[in-house]
């Protein structure tokens, strides 16, 4: 049996008629940028999360970058960020001329709230928290630090669509909640897309201008903006998937529960969930000290896996100028050497799940 990390057309086939109807509606409408579908999706996604405003943009990276810009983050500012995040989170900080201040993760792979305060300096302007792999971070403690030091709070929710902490949706704790709709995401589009959610009407107004060349009215450019707009087709397709997101997330949790109950290999460390947090399993990430050997073993058995992420941002070539070296963030570096994502996708069959479990249990470290 061969199993890929994700087989996206399985999810498409579940709601194929709805997707095709939505696509044809857009094609026949004759309006393809910033029209009724985007406006409707923005209303529906904000409502789903419990937020007031949603601004559709063309990617999760742009959502982060524009949010930081709209919040006044720039040269001379420092932004606290998880050391073990995907590099897009850090790119959004440096794109605005600010400096990333890395903080190690906790045992749940999210930003360690207990270590944030010691990283705060007079230059600290914001915390950019990431709900990694689909599990909500400790937002009670993180919000407390942000409030204590009067820091802006940006949530990177690229992997946590529909996840909650303390019953509250990720993306609604901070000044801005930033989402990616890349096709592999729990709420994935059929191309690139992203959005920002906020309760701040002034911030929403600024973001809407920034995404559209800095203008509210065509040819009247108040700000130095960009072209970053969620298009009508993606918005229409996202509206279909949003209507099924809870059931899609429930399916991912069911797959994860089977993995957690079935994988009994003592050489593998399985994910755990923080008290008060919810996990929507964008990825099911295990750890082992023999990760590369285990990865090869799975591949020989027909199981595709991916490492999320093999090179921490502080060791990335593009950030050599920051002056970090191996050993500066040992927890993050250990995770980078040990983590491995097992297959996790909607439409995964029981036979496929059972096969992954069987192969994992058959590994001899």
PyMOL commands that set and color helices and strands:
alter all, ss='L'
color gray80, all
select helices_A, chain A and resi 8-14+16-29+36-49+60-70+87-94+113-115+117-119+132-134+139-148+201-211+232-242+245-262+291-300+313-315+317-322+330-338+350-361
alter helices_A, ss='H'
color red, helices_A
select strands_A, chain A and resi 53-57+78-82+99-103+124-130+152-156+164-165+168-169+176-180+194-198+215-217+220-221+284-287+339-342
alter strands_A, ss='S'
color yellow, strands_A
deselect
rebuild
show_as cartoon
